[in-house]
Amino acid sequence: MRVMLHAHVDTEAGNEAIRKGTMPQMLDSVIQELKPEAAYFFPSMGRRSCMLVFDMQDSSQLPKAAETFFMELGADVEVVPVMNHDDLKKGLQALQSQR
């Protein structure tokens, strides 16, 4: 299932990770592990944030995806299922065939 992970990094934890030089390594590790189809980094609600869209094969991947952000960056993390345009069209077509 395609999901979007949205993380808002704690400012002090983020500052410390940047000072220590661990943030680039942590993000590289997460990117290598999840292999997202899209990864964006931006300020949101006054905090460093990122959004990763990736295919979650099994719900057991959730801890590995989120815990790095929780433990290393004190982040608030939200993971939600998402669709691309093709997924939406397929879902809407399935609704039409039920009528």
ZAMAR-799466 format. One record per residue: residue in one letter; z, y, x of N, C-alpha, C, O in turn. Coordinates in steps of 0.1 Angstrom, whole numbers, padded with zeros to 4 digits, always signed. Each point is the difference from the previous one (the first is absolute). Layout:
<atoms>
aZYXZYXZYXZYX
...
</atoms>
This chain:
<atoms>
m+0000-0012+0008+0000+0012-0008+0000+0012+0009+0007+0001+0010
r-0015+0009-0014-0001+0013+0008+0012+0008-0004+0003+0002-0012
v+0005+0003+0022+0011+0008-0003+0000+0012+0009-0007+0001+0010
m+0014+0010-0014+0002+0012+0008+0014+0001+0003+0009+0000-0008
l-0006+0001+0021+0013+0003+0005+0001+0015+0004-0008+0005+0007
h+0017+0002-0013+0002+0014+0002+0014+0002+0006+0010-0003-0007
a-0009+0008+0019+0012+0002+0007+0003+0014+0003-0009+0007+0005
h+0021-0002-0008+0004+0014+0003+0011-0002+0011+0011-0006-0003
v-0014+0010+0015+0009-0002+0012+0011+0010+0000-0002+0012-0003
d+0014-0017+0006+0012+0009+0001-0003+0009+0012-0004-0005+0011
t+0007+0018-0013-0004+0010+0011+0007-0003+0013-0006+0000+0011
e+0019-0002-0011+0008-0003+0012-0005-0013+0007-0001+0000+0012
a+0000-0010-0020-0005-0013+0006-0014+0001+0006-0003-0005+0010
g-0005+0013-0017-0014+0002+0005+0000+0008+0013-0007-0003+0009
n+0016+0014-0009+0001+0008+0012+0004-0009+0012-0005+0001+0011
e+0015-0010-0013+0005-0008+0010-0010-0010+0005-0002-0003+0012
a-0006-0003-0021-0011-0009+0003-0011+0007+0008-0005-0006+0009
i+0003+0018-0012-0010+0008+0008+0005+0003+0014-0007-0002+0010
r+0020+0006-0009+0006+0004+0013+0000-0013+0009-0003+0001+0012
k+0007-0012-0018+0001-0013+0008-0014-0006+0002-0001-0009+0009
g-0009+0014-0015-0014-0005+0001-0002-0014-0007-0010-0006+0003
t+0018+0003-0012-0001-0013-0007-0009+0001-0013-0004-0011-0005
m+0002+0023+0000-0008+0001-0013-0014-0006+0002-0004-0008-0009
p-0003+0012+0019-0014-0005+0001+0000-0016+0001-0009-0006-0006
q+0018+0001+0013+0000-0015+0002+0004-0006-0014-0006-0011-0003
m+0015+0016-0004+0004-0005-0013-0011+0000-0009-0003-0010-0007
l-0004+0022+0006-0012+0001-0009-0011-0009+0004-0006-0007-0009
d+0003+0005+0022-0010-0009+0004+0003-0014-0004-0008-0008-0004
s+0021+0004+0005+0005-0013-0003-0002-0003-0015-0005-0011-0004
v+0008+0021-0005-0001-0002-0014-0015-0001-0004-0004-0008-0008
i-0005+0017+0015-0014-0001-0003-0006-0013+0004-0008-0006-0008
q+0012+0001+0019-0005-0013+0005+0005-0012-0010-0008-0009-0002
e+0020+0010-0002+0005-0010-0009-0006+0000-0014-0004-0010-0005
l+0003+0022-0001-0005+0001-0014-0015+0001-0001-0006-0004-0010
k-0001+0008+0021-0014+0002+0000-0005+0008-0013-0008-0005-0008
p+0013+0017+0006-0003+0008-0012-0015+0003+0000-0006+0003+0010
e+0001-0002-0022-0014+0005-0002+0000+0015+0001-0011+0006+0003
a+0022+0001-0005+0001+0014+0002+0015+0003+0005+0009-0006-0005
a-0008+0016+0014+0013+0005+0004-0001+0015+0002-0009+0005+0007
y+0018+0002-0014+0000+0015+0001+0014+0004+0003+0010-0006-0004
f-0009+0017+0012+0012+0006+0005+0000+0015-0004-0010+0007+0004
f+0021-0002-0010+0000+0013-0005+0014+0005-0004+0009-0008-0001
p-0007+0021+0000+0012+0005-0005+0001-0001-0015-0010+0003-0007
s+0021-0007+0002+0002-0001-0015+0015+0003-0003+0008-0006+0006
m-0006+0014-0016+0014+0004-0004+0008+0004+0012+0012-0003+0001
g-0018+0010+0009+0007+0005+0011+0003-0010+0011+0008+0002+0009
r-0014-0014-0010+0003-0011+0009-0013-0006+0006-0010+0000-0007
r+0011-0006+0019-0011-0008+0005-0002-0012-0010+0010-0006-0004
s-0022+0003+0001-0003-0010-0009-0012-0008+0004-0009+0005+0008
c+0008-0017-0013-0013-0008+0002-0002-0008-0012+0008-0003-0008
m-0021+0000+0006-0005-0008-0011-0009-0011+0006-0010+0003+0006
l+0013-0016-0008-0008-0011+0004-0004-0008-0012+0008-0003-0008
v-0021+0000+0008-0006-0008-0011-0004-0013+0007-0008-0001+0009
f+0014-0011-0014-0003-0012+0006+0001-0012-0010+0005+0002-0011
d-0010-0013+0015+0000-0012-0009+0012-0008+0003+0002-0005+0011
m+0007+0004-0021+0012-0008+0001-0003-0013-0006-0001-0002-0012
q+0000-0008+0021-0004-0014-0004+0012-0006-0008-0003-0008-0009
d+0015+0011+0013+0012-0006-0006+0011+0010+0000+0001+0008+0009
s+0007-0009-0019+0011+0010-0001+0010-0002+0012+0008+0010+0002
s-0008-0021+0004+0009-0002+0012-0004+0010+0011+0008+0001+0010
q-0020+0005-0010-0003+0010+0010+0007+0013-0002+0000+0009+0009
l+0006-0006-0020+0006+0012-0003+0011+0004+0009+0000+0011+0005
p+0009-0020-0002+0011+0004+0010-0006+0005+0014+0004+0010+0005
k-0013-0018+0000-0006+0003+0013-0007+0014-0001+0000+0008+0010
a-0007-0005-0021-0007+0013-0001+0010+0012-0001-0002+0010+0006
a+0012-0012-0014+0009+0011-0003+0012+0002+0010+0004+0011+0003
e+0001-0022+0001+0013+0001+0009-0002+0008+0012+0009+0006+0005
t-0021-0007+0001-0002+0008+0012+0002+0015-0003+0006+0007+0008
f-0011-0002-0019+0002+0014-0004+0014+0003-0003+0005+0010+0004
f+0002-0019-0011+0014+0001-0004+0008+0001+0013+0008+0009+0002
m-0009-0019+0006+0009-0002+0012-0003+0010+0011+0010+0005+0006
e-0022-0003-0003-0003+0008+0012-0002+0015-0003+0002+0008+0009
l-0005-0005-0021-0003+0014-0003+0009+0006-0012-0002+0011-0005
g+0011-0020+0000+0008+0005-0012-0008+0005-0011+0004+0009-0007
a-0016-0015+0005-0009+0004-0010+0003-0004-0015+0006-0010-0002
d-0010+0018-0007-0001-0004-0014-0013-0006-0002-0010+0006+0004
v+0009-0018-0009-0012-0008-0001-0003-0004-0014+0009-0004-0008
e-0021+0006+0004-0005-0004-0014-0012-0009+0003-0009+0004+0007
v+0008-0015-0014-0012-0009+0001-0004-0003-0015+0007-0004-0008
v-0020+0007+0006-0005-0001-0014-0014-0007+0001-0008+0002+0009
p+0005-0010-0020-0014-0006+0000-0010+0011-0003+0003+0010-0008
v-0014-0010+0014-0011+0009-0002-0013-0007-0001-0002-0011+0003
m-0008+0019-0009-0014-0006-0001-0010+0010+0006+0003+0012+0001
n-0014-0017+0003-0011+0008+0004-0009+0001-0012+0003-0006-0011
h-0014+0013+0012-0009+0002-0012-0005-0013-0005-0001-0002-0012
d-0003-0007+0021-0006-0013-0004+0011-0008-0008-0003-0006-0010
d+0015+0006+0015+0011-0007-0007+0002+0006-0014+0001-0008-0010
l-0001+0021+0009+0002+0006-0013-0011-0003-0010+0002-0004-0012
k-0015+0004+0017-0011-0004-0009+0001-0014-0005-0002-0003-0011
k+0006-0006+0020+0002-0014-0003+0010-0002-0011-0001-0007-0010
g+0013+0014+0012+0010+0000-0010-0004+0005-0014+0004-0005-0010
l-0011+0016+0011-0004+0006-0013-0011-0008-0007+0000-0001-0012
q-0008-0006+0020-0010-0009-0006+0007-0012-0007-0004-0005-0010
a+0015+0000+0017+0007-0011-0006+0007+0004-0013+0000-0008-0010
l+0004+0021+0009+0006+0005-0013-0011+0000-0011+0003-0004-0011
q-0015+0008+0015-0011+0001-0010-0004-0014-0005-0003-0001-0012
s+0003-0009+0020-0004-0013-0004+0010-0006-0009-0003-0010-0007
q+0016+0015+0006+0010-0005-0009-0001+0005-0014+0006-0005-0009
r-0014+0015+0007-0002+0006-0013-0010-0006-0008-0002+0004-0012
</atoms>
